[in-house]
């Protein structure tokens, strides 16, 4: 199964890249995990939030793998437990789906991009820094797979 995370933003702190890489290598052979950074649009000098999100949307859409099940992260999305995410992962694997998660930019994502998604997911009701969202998502995907594998990483 292929999992792609598209994250608006570049030049994350070292600890973010290190943590994401650590969880990504734990997936093993059953999941091919890839994080793609999307260049954020510069604000100011006549570029407002709406224009910036539209430019980022075009970059995101261009990076979405063909036929991927699209999940956008949004504070208004549904909240899942780790076990529920594991159930989704099992279903996607059973369907042979590739999955693409999108973490938007500082101003969020356009309504049109959210409407393209098959699932809107909330990691937290609190606002998270983008780097933390990358780490948390990657860890939760690893945790979901560990649940499916009956690995002792997850404890109830």
C-alpha positions as CSV (number, residue, x, y, z in Angstrom):
1,X,0.0,0.0,0.0
2,X,1.2,3.5,-0.8
3,X,0.7,6.3,1.6
4,X,1.6,9.8,0.5
5,X,1.5,12.9,2.8
6,X,1.5,16.2,1.0
7,X,2.4,19.0,3.5
8,X,2.5,22.6,2.6
9,X,5.7,24.1,4.0
10,X,9.4,23.6,3.7
11,X,12.5,23.8,5.9
12,X,11.0,22.1,9.0
13,X,13.0,21.9,12.1
14,X,15.4,19.0,12.3
15,X,13.4,17.2,15.0
16,X,10.3,17.1,12.7
17,X,12.2,15.5,9.8
18,X,13.9,13.1,12.2
19,X,10.7,12.0,13.8
20,X,8.8,11.5,10.6
21,X,11.7,9.5,9.1
22,X,11.8,7.3,12.2
23,X,8.1,6.4,12.1
24,X,8.2,6.0,8.3
25,X,11.0,3.4,8.4
26,X,9.0,1.4,11.0
27,X,6.3,0.6,8.4
28,X,8.4,-2.1,6.8
29,X,7.6,-3.5,3.4
30,X,3.8,-3.5,3.6
31,X,3.5,0.3,3.4
32,X,5.4,2.6,1.1
33,X,5.3,5.9,2.9
34,X,6.3,9.2,1.2
35,X,6.2,12.8,2.5
36,X,6.2,15.5,-0.2
37,X,6.7,19.1,0.8
38,X,4.6,21.6,-1.1
39,X,6.1,25.1,-1.5
40,X,4.0,27.6,0.3
41,X,2.9,30.8,-1.5
42,X,4.5,33.9,-0.2
43,X,2.0,36.4,1.4
44,X,2.2,40.1,1.1
45,X,3.1,42.2,-1.9
46,X,-0.5,41.9,-3.3
47,X,-1.0,38.2,-2.4
48,X,-3.8,37.7,0.1
49,X,-4.8,34.6,1.9
50,X,-7.3,33.5,-0.7
51,X,-4.8,33.9,-3.6
52,X,-2.1,32.1,-1.6
53,X,-4.4,29.2,-0.8
54,X,-5.4,29.0,-4.5
55,X,-1.8,28.8,-5.6
56,X,-1.1,26.1,-3.0
57,X,-4.1,24.2,-4.1
58,X,-2.8,24.0,-7.7
59,X,0.5,22.6,-6.3
60,X,-1.3,20.1,-4.1
61,X,-3.6,18.9,-6.9
62,X,-0.6,18.4,-9.2
63,X,1.1,16.3,-6.5
64,X,-1.8,14.0,-5.6
65,X,-1.0,10.5,-6.9
66,X,-3.4,9.2,-9.5
67,X,-6.4,7.3,-8.1
68,X,-5.5,8.0,-4.5
69,X,-8.1,8.0,-1.7
70,X,-7.8,11.7,-0.7
71,X,-7.9,12.6,3.0
72,X,-7.5,16.3,4.0
73,X,-6.6,17.3,7.6
74,X,-8.9,20.0,8.9
75,X,-10.0,21.2,12.3
76,X,-13.6,20.6,11.3
77,X,-13.0,17.1,10.1
78,X,-14.1,14.0,12.0
79,X,-12.1,12.8,15.0
80,X,-11.0,9.2,15.1
81,X,-9.5,7.0,17.7
82,X,-6.4,5.1,16.7
83,X,-8.4,1.9,16.4
84,X,-10.9,3.6,14.1
85,X,-8.0,4.9,11.9
86,X,-6.7,1.3,11.9
87,X,-10.1,0.2,10.6
88,X,-9.8,2.7,7.7
89,X,-6.3,1.6,7.0
90,X,-7.5,-2.1,6.8
91,X,-10.3,-1.1,4.4
92,X,-8.0,0.9,2.2
93,X,-5.5,-2.0,2.1
94,X,-8.3,-4.4,1.3
95,X,-9.5,-2.2,-1.6
96,X,-6.0,-1.8,-2.9
97,X,-6.2,1.9,-2.5
98,X,-3.3,4.3,-2.4
99,X,-4.0,7.0,0.2
100,X,-3.0,10.6,0.1
101,X,-3.2,12.9,3.2
102,X,-3.0,16.7,2.8
103,X,-1.8,19.1,5.5
104,X,-2.6,22.6,4.3
105,X,-0.7,25.8,4.7
106,X,-0.8,28.5,7.3
107,X,-4.1,29.8,6.1
108,X,-5.6,26.4,5.5
109,X,-7.0,24.9,2.3
110,X,-9.6,26.1,-0.2
111,X,-13.2,24.9,0.0
112,X,-12.8,23.3,-3.4
113,X,-9.8,21.2,-2.2
114,X,-11.8,20.1,0.8
115,X,-14.7,19.1,-1.4
116,X,-12.4,16.9,-3.5
117,X,-11.5,14.9,-0.4
118,X,-13.2,11.6,0.4
119,X,-12.5,12.1,4.1
120,X,-11.8,15.2,6.2
121,X,-9.9,14.1,9.3
122,X,-9.1,16.1,12.5
123,X,-6.0,15.3,14.4
124,X,-6.9,17.6,17.3
125,X,-9.4,20.2,18.3
126,X,-6.4,22.4,19.1
127,X,-4.4,24.2,16.5
128,X,-1.1,22.4,15.9
129,X,2.1,23.6,14.4
130,X,2.6,22.2,10.9
131,X,5.7,20.2,11.9
132,X,3.8,18.7,14.8
133,X,0.9,17.7,12.5
134,X,3.4,15.8,10.3
135,X,4.8,13.9,13.2
136,X,1.5,13.2,14.8
137,X,-0.1,12.0,11.5
138,X,2.9,9.7,10.7
139,X,2.9,8.3,14.2
140,X,-0.8,7.6,14.1
141,X,-0.5,5.9,10.7
142,X,2.3,3.7,12.1
143,X,0.2,3.0,15.2
144,X,-2.8,2.1,13.0
145,X,-0.7,-0.4,11.1
146,X,0.8,-1.8,14.4
147,X,-2.8,-2.5,15.6
148,X,-3.5,-4.4,12.4
149,X,-0.2,-6.4,12.9
150,X,-1.1,-7.1,16.5
151,X,2.2,-5.5,17.4
152,X,2.5,-4.5,21.1
153,X,3.3,-0.8,20.2
154,X,-0.4,0.1,20.8
155,X,-1.9,-0.8,24.2
156,X,-5.5,-0.5,25.2
